[in-house]
Amino acid sequence: MKDAINPKQNQDESKDGKTITIDFGTLYKFNPEDMNIDITDTFYTNHAYIQVMSRDAFIDFLQIPGIKKDGVMHVNGIRIYLTHAHAKKLAKSILSVVDNAHKEGKLESYDED
């Protein structure tokens, strides 16, 4: 057993009190061809509310106008939290993909404002 901790490793005590080392990098290592993306849920949205805070950002994807139940309007939504870096990368990626599809004539016309 190793005495020093590698920054990529965590230590834990086993049942017999001995310290064990777990290398999470090795534990989760896989070949790209061994990855299977399993999308378990889908959600249609026609409105997004974006909020940026000091530590992260979130996007609420909403189904507007919603459904009125018992005199109260209910709007279904999903909230996604992102780091600032991932939010910026997502924004650039969406803009690039939509612009390219529009230039190739794959989209209906839209206002570029």
C-alpha positions in Angstrom: 0.0 0.0 0.0 1.2 3.5 -0.8 1.9 5.9 2.1 1.7 9.1 0.0 -1.5 10.3 -1.7 -1.4 11.0 -5.4 -3.5 14.2 -6.0 -5.7 12.0 -8.3 -6.3 9.5 -5.5 -8.3 9.3 -2.3 -7.6 7.2 0.7 -10.1 5.4 2.8 -9.9 2.9 5.7 -10.9 -0.7 5.0 -12.8 -2.8 7.5 -9.6 -4.1 9.0 -8.3 -0.6 9.7 -5.7 -0.5 7.0 -5.5 2.5 4.6 -6.3 1.8 1.0 -5.7 3.9 -2.0 -8.3 4.4 -4.7 -7.2 5.9 -8.0 -10.4 7.4 -9.5 -8.6 8.2 -12.8 -8.0 4.5 -13.3 -11.3 3.5 -12.0 -13.2 5.6 -14.5 -10.8 5.1 -17.4 -12.5 3.8 -20.6 -12.0 3.7 -24.3 -14.2 6.1 -26.3 -15.6 3.1 -28.3 -16.8 1.6 -25.0 -19.0 4.6 -24.2 -22.8 4.3 -24.6 -24.9 7.5 -24.3 -28.2 6.7 -22.7 -30.7 9.6 -23.0 -33.5 8.6 -20.6 -35.6 11.8 -20.8 -36.5 14.3 -23.4 -38.2 17.7 -22.9 -39.6 20.1 -25.5 -39.0 23.8 -24.6 -40.1 27.0 -26.3 -38.6 29.4 -23.7 -35.4 29.6 -21.7 -34.6 31.8 -18.7 -30.9 32.3 -18.1 -29.4 33.5 -14.8 -25.7 34.0 -14.0 -24.5 34.1 -10.4 -21.1 34.6 -8.9 -20.2 30.9 -8.8 -22.3 29.4 -11.6 -25.0 29.8 -14.2 -28.3 28.1 -14.7 -30.8 27.8 -17.5 -34.5 27.1 -16.9 -36.0 25.5 -20.0 -39.8 26.1 -19.9 -42.9 25.0 -21.7 -44.9 28.2 -22.1 -47.8 29.1 -21.6 -48.4 26.1 -19.3 -51.6 24.5 -18.1 -54.1 26.0 -15.8 -55.1 23.7 -12.9 -57.3 24.7 -10.0 -57.0 28.3 -11.0 -53.2 28.3 -11.0 -51.0 28.3 -14.1 -48.5 25.4 -14.0 -45.4 25.7 -16.2 -43.3 22.6 -16.7 -39.5 23.2 -16.7 -36.1 21.8 -16.2 -33.2 23.6 -14.6 -29.6 23.0 -15.8 -26.7 24.3 -13.7 -23.4 25.0 -15.5 -20.0 26.5 -14.6 -19.3 29.8 -16.2 -16.8 28.2 -18.6 -19.3 25.5 -19.7 -22.1 28.2 -20.1 -19.8 30.2 -22.4 -18.8 27.1 -24.4 -22.5 26.1 -24.7 -23.5 29.6 -25.9 -20.7 29.6 -28.6 -21.5 26.1 -29.7 -25.3 26.7 -30.1 -24.6 29.9 -32.0 -22.1 28.2 -34.3 -24.3 25.2 -35.0 -27.5 27.3 -35.7 -25.6 29.7 -37.9 -24.0 26.9 -39.9 -27.3 25.2 -40.4 -28.9 28.5 -41.4 -26.2 29.2 -44.0 -26.6 25.7 -45.4 -30.4 26.3 -45.8 -31.4 23.6 -43.3 -33.5 26.0 -41.1 -36.6 28.0 -41.5 -35.9 31.7 -41.8 -35.3 33.5 -38.5 -34.6 37.0 -37.4 -30.8 37.4 -36.8 -31.3 40.0 -34.0 
